[in-house]
Amino acid sequence: MNSSVNEIANAVLYEGYILYPYRPSSKMNRGERFAFGRVYPKNYSDLQGGSETCQHQTECLVQSRGKSLEIEVTMRFLQPLWREAGYITEGKDGPFRVVPELSVNGVRYQTWQEAIEREVKVSVGPWEPSQSRHVCFPFLFNESCAVETLDVGSAGDGAAIRRRRESLLGVVEFEAVQLAAEIFKITVRVSNRTALSSLECDDQDAVITRTFASTHTILRATGGEFISLLEPPSEFRQFAGQCKNIGTWPVLVGDERQAQRDTMLSSPIFFYDYPRIAPESEGRSFDGIEELVPHEEVSV
């Protein structure tokens, strides 16, 4: 993934994350943080009558340019997790007492949501132009809990920060169906299969920490070129009309001057083909430094 595609994808990844609210201390926008690209656990979605989707679907067209075609799919999202301020009682391994905030050596620590970047990368192919493909790639991110003690410089209950994240289970489904000579409709479905109990389905904190947030996919073709769905050539308009996208929309990304067509970004935020970061934007396209932890990747 070249640097321009990476910048745009990161802007998508964090756009919903930083909007609501900007900081733990903000008195505005105290609702849930994640505004875009949510993929909810299936049983929660079912209880909502499907109004809260448990699946994103991307469909686009690719034209084979050789004897074989290969598609690499990178699915990225943010997993919300809890950063809890509190005190360890009854020794190092004793119970953890959560508090809204605490102050240690003049530094304030608050209970708040953070996020960890998640990435699932799959590769399909190569396959011959006369063939179709349909494969599923399940993935799992395990739950974890880590406690970081804070040096208070005195005896008594130990101040600490605890980070808790839940396990996530999902599936990336890939399908390629030939529509005409060298023309394929590519379908990528992202499904959240994480289990929730009936009690957890009534707890928004439990739901959001098991939800894929800011979900998007990047598709890269080897041995073929993607066809614009916004401005398809006349001979492909009928095929473009058969593509159904749910919760996301694919556009060409890369160097427009060189008419690059080997990469598509499928985002919950609508773009035109070949989006770019505004020239006046300086630095990173997001500012959530305080609430971020390193990413984890799964290749399937």
Buried (B, 14 or more C-beta within 10 A) or exposed (E): BEEBBEBBBBBBBBBBBBEBBBEBEEEEEEEBBBBBBBBBBBBBBEBBEEEBBBBBBBBBBBBBBEEBBBBBBBBBBBBBBBBBBBBBEEEEEEEBEEEEEBEBEEEEBBBBBBBBBBBBBBBBBEBEBEEEBEEEBEBEBEEEEEBEEBEBEEEEEBBBBBBBBBEBBBBBBBBBBBEEEBBBBBBBBBBBBBEBEEEBBEEEEBBBBBBBBBBBBBBBBBBBBBBBBEEBEEEBEEBBEEBEBEBBBBBBBBEEEEEBBBBBBBBBBEBEBBBEEEEEEEEEBBEBEEBBBEBBEBEB
